[in-house]
């Protein structure tokens, strides 16, 4: 019988802790503030931004939204970021991705001050993740680690296989498990005989972005399976990268979709925001 890893429950515990820290800072005269930039009218981005605002309200963080039209020019967006970088009343800045194609995403992310970069996408913060002396972590990999710790999943000495090599999830995920002394294999679309590698995993992390990609014959009996995916199946129902019904019975612990990694990603954004506030204080 497998354990269902409850991301909502663990995220609630993280938010509870953050709310106490926010209250302590507020009592000392410091208001924690997160500035969110959204460019254009992408429906999914609007949902994400609204959810982030609700999370901020729950814990007492002040949320500032800057909703810019889709035809915003590069120099206008850069000027806004420059202004937010210089403001002493703003602790964290994030620009909701994706942004319209005419804008230079790399330049935008690089413009955010590393000290306010609560998504941990700035090259300076990425470099610190590689070195292991980070202040901020990308929110999804940080959320995965929080789940593994909350459920007392041993990491040291285990074989961790990460499927997906994105800068946002796959690469930092490999670095974080490596830092905790796992043996790590990072797989991708060019990996040969992928099932033979995923079957070696004590901890299998799927972040490939393909609905139900990980099948039961790709999973070792007794593995811990973390599903980072957020997709729609043929019926339009939310599902992950893992074929949950088939894989669950082979695992000792598994995350559901929804309700697994997703809530943790948002919680760790606020964790980064409170970290930024404390370091700036």
Secondary structure as UniProt FT lines:
FT   STRAND          3..5
FT   HELIX           7..27
FT   TURN            28..29
FT   STRAND          33..39
FT   HELIX           43..59
FT   STRAND          62..68
FT   TURN            70..71
FT   HELIX           74..86
FT   TURN            88..89
FT   STRAND          92..95
FT   TURN            101..102
FT   HELIX           105..111
FT   TURN            114..116
FT   TURN            118..119
FT   HELIX           123..131
FT   HELIX           139..150
FT   TURN            151..152
FT   TURN            156..157
FT   STRAND          159..163
FT   TURN            167..169
FT   HELIX           170..179
FT   TURN            180..181
FT   STRAND          183..187
FT   TURN            189..190
FT   TURN            192..193
FT   HELIX           194..198
FT   TURN            199..200
FT   STRAND          203..206
FT   TURN            211..212
FT   HELIX           216..218
FT   TURN            221..222
FT   STRAND          223..227
FT   STRAND          231..232
FT   TURN            234..235
FT   STRAND          238..239
FT   HELIX           244..248
FT   TURN            249..250
FT   STRAND          251..255
FT   HELIX           261..280
//
